[in-house]
Amino acid sequence: MRVSPPRCSSSLAEVAQRMRVWRPRADEEGLHRLRRDVLDAHRVPARSVVLVEERASLDLLESYGSLGGGEFQRNAVTEVEVGDKASLNHIKLQREGKAAFHLVTWLVKLDADTNYKAFHFSTGGALSRSQIYAVFAGEGSSLDVSGALLMRGRQHCDTTLLVEHRVPRCTSRELFKAVLDNEARGVFQGKIIVSPGAQKTDGKQMAQGLLLSETAEFDSKPELEIFADDVVCGHGSTSGQIDEDLLFYLEARGIPEREARALLIQAFVGEAVERIEHEGLREALHKASAEWLGVTFD
Protein backbone atom coordinates (compact mmCIF):
# COMPACT_ATOMS: atom_id res chain seq x y z
CA MET A 1 0.00 0.00 0.00
CA ARG A 2 1.26 3.48 -0.86
CA VAL A 3 -0.02 6.83 0.27
CA SER A 4 0.43 10.30 -1.13
CA PRO A 5 2.59 12.74 0.82
CA PRO A 6 0.82 15.60 2.61
CA ARG A 7 -0.24 18.48 0.44
CA CYS A 8 1.97 21.55 0.64
CA SER A 9 0.48 25.00 0.56
CA SER A 10 -0.03 27.00 -2.60
CA SER A 11 2.76 29.34 -1.52
CA LEU A 12 5.32 26.79 -2.77
CA ALA A 13 4.81 28.01 -6.31
CA GLU A 14 5.68 31.52 -5.13
CA VAL A 15 8.97 30.51 -3.48
CA ALA A 16 10.29 27.80 -5.82
CA GLN A 17 13.02 30.17 -6.98
CA ARG A 18 14.39 30.29 -3.43
CA MET A 19 15.27 26.62 -3.44
CA ARG A 20 18.77 25.71 -2.28
CA VAL A 21 20.41 22.30 -2.61
CA TRP A 22 23.14 21.08 -0.28
CA ARG A 23 25.33 18.13 -1.23
CA PRO A 24 27.58 17.62 1.78
CA ARG A 25 30.61 15.36 1.52
CA ALA A 26 32.10 13.35 4.35
CA ASP A 27 34.15 16.33 5.56
CA GLU A 28 31.24 18.82 5.49
CA GLU A 29 30.49 20.58 8.77
CA GLY A 30 27.02 21.14 10.17
CA LEU A 31 24.61 23.62 8.65
CA HIS A 32 22.44 26.11 10.54
CA ARG A 33 19.39 27.36 8.66
CA LEU A 34 18.07 30.44 10.50
CA ARG A 35 14.66 31.78 9.55
CA ARG A 36 13.11 34.93 10.97
CA ASP A 37 10.08 36.95 9.99
CA VAL A 38 10.40 40.09 7.92
CA LEU A 39 9.11 43.15 9.74
CA ASP A 40 5.59 44.13 8.60
CA ALA A 41 5.26 40.90 6.57
CA HIS A 42 2.07 38.89 6.99
CA ARG A 43 3.27 35.75 5.18
CA VAL A 44 6.76 34.29 5.29
CA PRO A 45 7.10 31.35 2.86
CA ALA A 46 10.28 29.33 2.39
CA ARG A 47 11.38 26.09 0.76
CA SER A 48 14.60 24.08 1.04
CA VAL A 49 15.84 20.89 -0.55
CA VAL A 50 18.54 18.88 1.21
CA LEU A 51 20.36 16.07 -0.61
CA VAL A 52 22.81 14.05 1.48
CA GLU A 53 24.95 12.08 -0.92
CA GLU A 54 26.08 8.47 -0.59
CA ARG A 55 28.20 7.81 2.54
CA ALA A 56 28.04 11.49 3.58
CA SER A 57 26.90 12.76 6.97
CA LEU A 58 25.41 16.06 8.07
CA ASP A 59 24.11 17.86 11.15
CA LEU A 60 21.33 20.27 10.10
CA LEU A 61 19.67 22.78 12.44
CA GLU A 62 16.59 24.74 11.37
CA SER A 63 15.76 27.50 13.84
CA TYR A 64 12.75 29.79 13.65
CA GLY A 65 12.34 33.08 15.51
CA SER A 66 10.57 36.43 15.31
CA LEU A 67 12.04 39.92 15.12
CA GLY A 68 8.87 41.55 16.34
CA GLY A 69 5.73 40.61 18.20
CA GLY A 70 3.29 41.08 15.34
CA GLU A 71 1.01 38.50 13.80
CA PHE A 72 2.25 36.66 10.73
CA GLN A 73 2.08 33.23 9.10
CA ARG A 74 5.18 31.20 8.36
CA ASN A 75 4.83 28.47 5.76
CA ALA A 76 8.01 26.45 5.25
CA VAL A 77 8.78 23.17 3.51
CA THR A 78 11.97 21.14 3.75
CA GLU A 79 12.48 18.23 1.36
CA VAL A 80 15.15 15.72 2.36
CA GLU A 81 16.73 12.77 0.59
CA VAL A 82 19.37 10.72 2.41
CA GLY A 83 21.51 8.67 0.02
CA ASP A 84 22.78 5.12 0.45
CA LYS A 85 24.84 4.60 3.62
CA ALA A 86 24.50 8.29 4.51
CA SER A 87 23.34 9.86 7.78
CA LEU A 88 21.53 13.04 8.75
CA ASN A 89 20.85 14.57 12.16
CA HIS A 90 18.01 17.04 11.60
CA ILE A 91 16.93 19.44 14.37
CA LYS A 92 14.16 22.04 14.36
CA LEU A 93 14.02 24.76 17.02
CA GLN A 94 10.78 26.77 16.98
CA ARG A 95 10.66 29.83 19.26
CA GLU A 96 8.45 32.19 17.27
CA GLY A 97 6.63 35.15 18.78
CA LYS A 98 3.41 34.53 20.68
CA ALA A 99 1.28 35.92 17.82
CA ALA A 100 2.88 33.83 15.07
CA PHE A 101 1.25 31.07 13.03
CA HIS A 102 3.91 28.46 12.32
CA LEU A 103 3.25 25.86 9.59
CA VAL A 104 6.12 23.57 8.61
CA THR A 105 6.27 20.41 6.49
CA TRP A 106 9.14 17.95 6.19
CA LEU A 107 9.20 15.43 3.32
CA VAL A 108 11.85 12.76 3.91
CA LYS A 109 13.05 9.96 1.64
CA LEU A 110 15.50 7.38 2.96
CA ASP A 111 17.58 5.25 0.59
CA ALA A 112 19.35 2.00 1.55
CA ASP A 113 21.33 1.60 4.80
CA THR A 114 20.76 5.19 5.90
CA ASN A 115 20.49 6.67 9.39
CA TYR A 116 18.11 9.60 9.89
CA LYS A 117 17.56 11.23 13.28
CA ALA A 118 15.24 14.19 13.73
CA PHE A 119 14.07 16.28 16.65
CA HIS A 120 11.42 19.01 16.94
CA PHE A 121 11.49 21.48 19.83
CA SER A 122 8.68 24.03 20.12
CA THR A 123 7.86 26.74 22.66
CA GLY A 124 6.58 29.61 20.49
CA GLY A 125 3.70 30.65 18.29
CA ALA A 126 0.01 31.12 18.89
CA LEU A 127 -0.59 28.16 16.63
CA SER A 128 2.11 25.82 15.36
CA ARG A 129 1.76 22.77 13.17
CA SER A 130 4.51 20.40 12.13
CA GLN A 131 3.80 17.84 9.43
CA ILE A 132 6.38 15.09 8.86
CA TYR A 133 6.16 12.52 6.08
CA ALA A 134 8.93 9.93 5.88
CA VAL A 135 9.26 6.99 3.52
CA PHE A 136 11.72 4.10 3.49
CA ALA A 137 12.78 3.62 -0.13
CA GLY A 138 15.81 1.39 0.52
CA GLU A 139 16.39 -1.62 2.76
CA GLY A 140 18.29 -1.66 6.03
CA SER A 141 17.65 1.94 7.06
CA SER A 142 16.77 3.44 10.45
CA LEU A 143 14.74 6.46 11.46
CA ASP A 144 14.35 8.16 14.84
CA VAL A 145 11.94 11.11 14.99
CA SER A 146 11.27 12.66 18.37
CA GLY A 147 10.24 15.97 19.83
CA ALA A 148 9.23 18.09 22.78
CA LEU A 149 6.74 20.91 22.99
CA LEU A 150 6.21 23.28 25.92
CA MET A 151 3.12 25.45 25.69
CA ARG A 152 1.19 27.76 28.03
CA GLY A 153 -1.55 30.36 27.88
CA ARG A 154 -3.81 29.56 24.92
CA GLN A 155 -1.06 28.23 22.62
CA HIS A 156 -1.86 25.35 20.30
CA CYS A 157 0.77 22.93 18.95
CA ASP A 158 -0.07 20.18 16.47
CA THR A 159 2.22 17.40 15.21
CA THR A 160 1.24 15.05 12.39
CA LEU A 161 3.64 12.23 11.59
CA LEU A 162 3.42 9.59 8.88
CA VAL A 163 6.12 6.92 8.48
CA GLU A 164 5.78 4.52 5.56
CA HIS A 165 7.77 1.28 5.49
CA ARG A 166 7.82 0.26 1.82
CA VAL A 167 10.80 -2.11 1.92
CA PRO A 168 12.09 -4.86 4.26
CA ARG A 169 14.46 -4.64 7.24
CA CYS A 170 13.94 -1.06 8.36
CA THR A 171 13.58 0.36 11.86
CA SER A 172 11.61 3.39 13.02
CA ARG A 173 11.29 5.00 16.45
CA GLU A 174 9.13 7.97 17.41
CA LEU A 175 8.88 9.64 20.85
CA PHE A 176 7.04 12.91 21.46
CA LYS A 177 6.63 14.75 24.77
CA ALA A 178 4.17 17.57 25.47
CA VAL A 179 4.17 19.87 28.52
CA LEU A 180 1.02 21.97 28.68
CA ASP A 181 -0.02 24.68 31.14
CA ASN A 182 -3.01 27.03 31.53
CA GLU A 183 -5.35 26.49 28.53
CA ALA A 184 -2.71 25.27 26.11
CA ARG A 185 -3.48 22.38 23.78
CA GLY A 186 -1.19 19.80 22.24
CA VAL A 187 -2.15 17.39 19.46
CA PHE A 188 -0.23 14.39 18.19
CA GLN A 189 -1.35 12.23 15.30
CA GLY A 190 1.12 9.55 14.26
CA LYS A 191 0.79 6.68 11.84
CA ILE A 192 3.11 3.84 10.87
CA ILE A 193 2.28 2.04 7.63
CA VAL A 194 3.92 -1.29 6.82
CA SER A 195 3.38 -2.09 3.16
CA PRO A 196 3.02 -5.63 1.76
CA GLY A 197 6.45 -7.18 1.42
CA ALA A 198 8.08 -4.92 4.03
CA GLN A 199 9.03 -7.89 6.18
CA LYS A 200 11.34 -7.64 9.22
CA THR A 201 10.03 -4.14 9.94
CA ASP A 202 10.59 -2.89 13.49
CA GLY A 203 8.49 0.15 14.34
CA LYS A 204 7.60 1.75 17.67
CA GLN A 205 5.81 4.97 18.51
CA MET A 206 5.00 6.76 21.79
CA ALA A 207 3.39 10.11 22.64
CA GLN A 208 3.15 11.43 26.22
CA GLY A 209 1.53 14.53 27.65
CA LEU A 210 2.18 16.21 31.00
CA LEU A 211 -0.68 18.49 32.06
CA LEU A 212 0.22 21.27 34.50
CA SER A 213 -3.33 22.60 34.89
CA GLU A 214 -6.87 21.25 34.82
CA THR A 215 -7.68 23.27 31.69
CA ALA A 216 -4.74 22.08 29.56
CA GLU A 217 -5.51 19.46 26.90
CA PHE A 218 -3.52 16.75 25.13
CA ASP A 219 -5.10 14.84 22.23
CA SER A 220 -3.24 11.85 20.82
CA LYS A 221 -4.07 9.46 18.00
CA PRO A 222 -1.39 6.83 17.38
CA GLU A 223 -2.10 4.45 14.48
CA LEU A 224 -0.68 1.30 12.91
CA GLU A 225 -1.54 -0.12 9.48
CA ILE A 226 0.26 -3.41 8.89
CA PHE A 227 0.06 -5.37 5.63
CA ALA A 228 2.98 -7.76 6.30
CA ASP A 229 3.15 -10.75 8.67
CA ASP A 230 6.77 -10.79 9.90
CA VAL A 231 7.08 -7.49 11.79
CA VAL A 232 7.52 -6.10 15.29
CA CYS A 233 5.44 -2.96 15.76
CA GLY A 234 3.84 -1.13 18.65
CA HIS A 235 2.42 2.23 19.67
CA GLY A 236 1.18 3.91 22.81
CA SER A 237 0.07 7.18 24.36
CA THR A 238 -0.22 8.49 27.93
CA SER A 239 -1.23 11.75 29.58
CA GLY A 240 -1.42 12.85 33.18
CA GLN A 241 -0.25 15.27 35.84
CA ILE A 242 2.91 15.44 37.93
CA ASP A 243 3.31 12.43 40.21
CA GLU A 244 2.57 13.74 43.71
CA ASP A 245 4.60 10.94 45.31
CA LEU A 246 7.71 11.96 43.38
CA LEU A 247 7.06 15.59 44.24
CA PHE A 248 6.78 14.73 47.94
CA TYR A 249 10.01 12.70 47.72
CA LEU A 250 11.95 15.72 46.44
CA GLU A 251 10.35 18.15 48.89
CA ALA A 252 11.14 15.80 51.78
CA ARG A 253 14.79 16.19 50.85
CA GLY A 254 14.73 19.95 51.18
CA ILE A 255 14.01 20.95 47.58
CA PRO A 256 11.47 23.81 47.34
CA GLU A 257 8.22 22.91 45.60
CA ARG A 258 8.81 25.19 42.59
CA GLU A 259 12.23 23.72 41.95
CA ALA A 260 11.00 20.18 42.57
CA ARG A 261 8.26 20.60 39.97
CA ALA A 262 10.77 22.03 37.51
CA LEU A 263 13.09 19.07 38.05
CA LEU A 264 10.31 16.59 37.32
CA ILE A 265 9.23 18.48 34.20
CA GLN A 266 12.82 18.73 33.01
CA ALA A 267 13.27 14.97 33.50
CA PHE A 268 10.07 14.30 31.55
CA VAL A 269 11.24 16.41 28.59
CA GLY A 270 14.81 15.21 28.95
CA GLU A 271 13.94 11.65 27.99
CA ALA A 272 13.26 12.93 24.46
CA VAL A 273 16.05 15.53 24.37
CA GLU A 274 18.65 12.93 25.32
CA ARG A 275 18.06 11.22 21.98
CA ILE A 276 19.94 14.08 20.28
CA GLU A 277 23.48 12.94 19.53
CA HIS A 278 25.09 16.35 19.13
CA GLU A 279 26.23 17.37 22.60
CA GLY A 280 26.07 21.11 21.98
CA LEU A 281 22.54 20.99 20.61
CA ARG A 282 21.44 18.66 23.38
CA GLU A 283 22.71 21.04 26.06
CA ALA A 284 21.16 24.03 24.27
CA LEU A 285 17.72 22.41 24.32
CA HIS A 286 18.07 21.45 27.98
CA LYS A 287 18.83 25.12 28.64
CA ALA A 288 15.88 26.27 26.51
CA SER A 289 13.45 24.08 28.45
CA ALA A 290 14.88 25.40 31.74
CA GLU A 291 14.34 28.97 30.48
CA TRP A 292 10.72 28.12 29.69
CA LEU A 293 10.35 26.82 33.25
CA GLY A 294 11.99 29.94 34.63
CA VAL A 295 14.71 28.11 36.53
CA THR A 296 18.43 27.53 36.32
CA PHE A 297 19.96 24.11 36.85
CA ASP A 298 23.57 23.76 37.94
Summary of the structure (lengths in Angstrom):
residues: 298
radius of gyration: 19.4
end to end distance: 50.6
largest distance: 60.5
contacts: 1040
relative contact order: 0.11
helix: 16%
strand: 48%
